[in-house]
Amino acid sequence: EGEYLLEGLNSYGPEDVSWLFTNDPPENLYTGHQGGTQALPNGNFLINSTEQGWVIEATPQGEIVWDYRIPISFNAPMNQGDFWSALNGTAFRCERYLPDFVGFDDVDIQVGEPIELNPLPSDCIIYESVPTFSINPSEELNFDMLYQYDIKLLTIINTSLQNIDLNVFDLSGRKISSQIISSGRNEISLQHLVQGMYLVHVTDIMNRTSVSQKLIIQN
């Protein structure tokens, strides 16, 4: 019912643990004070590690849906992709609100600029309940990209005669995988990626051109 009763000299709080999340490795998620967890309407949990400036949404099974790290170091913004450590900015409190939250009524909410310096492209296309999508993201780069959601398969058809570089980053700027794409059809399995949003970055080194596309991995 949202209340804890304190009786006499007994301990404060519930008698039993109702949900436990353990990071891998466990010592990488720790805050000595504050912090908290919010139960979300979708059944997941929002975790705030105050001292680390780390916010995580996790499923009841302990799978991380998405996470966000405050990109502040020594009171100054970090560059996109810089190494993040537990000594970076803190998060005093974090709470998630649904779009129909009454506090948003008659409030004009504008999207601001990214906190990070030199941010990666932020254009985002969200595909919902679509088994595949295909794009030709650049006229300067001669390739087509197809992603099949159901089997997590990324297909890149390189129509040029030279190799191009493919790199996949998570939203913190950490490189997840890297691969050389040769001429012709290239199939890349993304089964190892957990659910979340990623940035696919393709570069033609010889012509010094590149293009990025955000990709949503769904389970």
Secondary structure as UniProt FT lines:
FT   TURN            8..9
FT   HELIX           26..28
FT   STRAND          36..39
FT   TURN            41..42
FT   STRAND          45..49
FT   HELIX           50..52
FT   STRAND          54..58
FT   TURN            60..61
FT   STRAND          64..69
FT   STRAND          72..73
FT   TURN            74..75
FT   STRAND          76..77
FT   TURN            80..81
FT   TURN            86..87
FT   TURN            99..100
FT   HELIX           102..104
FT   TURN            105..106
FT   STRAND          132..135
FT   STRAND          143..148
FT   TURN            149..152
FT   STRAND          153..158
FT   STRAND          164..170
FT   TURN            171..172
FT   STRAND          175..181
FT   STRAND          184..189
FT   TURN            191..192
FT   STRAND          196..204
FT   TURN            205..208
FT   STRAND          209..217
//
